[in-house]
Amino acid sequence: MAERAFVALGSNLGDRRAYLHAARIALTLLPSTRLIAVSSVEETAPLGAMTQPPYLNQMVVLDTTMAPESLLAALHVIERTQGRVRGVRWGARTIDLDLVRYGDRRIHTRSLTLPHPGLATRAFWQRELAELARALDAAA
């Protein structure tokens, strides 16, 4: 049975809109996964203390039967395919894909925490989630 997953997209290097677009396309190609809704794109200041360009952020809703850990691994593959190099925490990146929520699940493992620990402190995620909630309600 499919569950609803919320994935945050962010980019602050290169053609940021193109990276977001390519990530959305890649998400539609995941097995047993369907893109349900997409928030607006929003420009935000980077998190952390490093000097770097602003981000474009967006959140999407997926219906998927992939397990949360498998979905996270697939998100990391999409990131690597788009040139993401994991190095400095909070560093600049071509694309960042965060699994924010997966149904009502609460998970805390070495590699995955759900809901995402940054959810309560990122105002832009709160705005995107509210926009998606309105879109999902309107579609129901």
Steps between C-alpha positions, in 0.01 A plus 500: 500500500634843402592755764537874463856632511604866511834578339673839520709613204767768516772635274745787527761431231482534124162507326295452816162479322636237261627289789160516672328409174733206436447375856120513458529300177728245671250462786226410249720218370542327837337156518153479652498877552269771374548877526178640654561870566773764473542820703610833362872568466634737763840668536649481850820587679735207558500324836814501709774760523677440168497772234325359195231586244129492590297185449199426290277269704190300425315206651320216324257231608545144383281195535740208523528142609877530535615451859625823662863382502477395134346834408779684681761292315328585170506870591876475558544336158310788337723747684819327381365480144456879508854562622442523875818441695454445871778675685459793731179500703277794397720549193382619158350234275354443157204314650389395845214256550372453855239246604295720733202278584388151409138445595470519876812297559749588768841352428833560666791301360860589427412597143142627525290704739132560425347744520813685389664667803511837319127508436408709804769764440482563125229757433520445125419130549201597713375732222552230236321237710206737555480570127507128423233429762272755331567345160433147626177614670383670181571186298313273742 
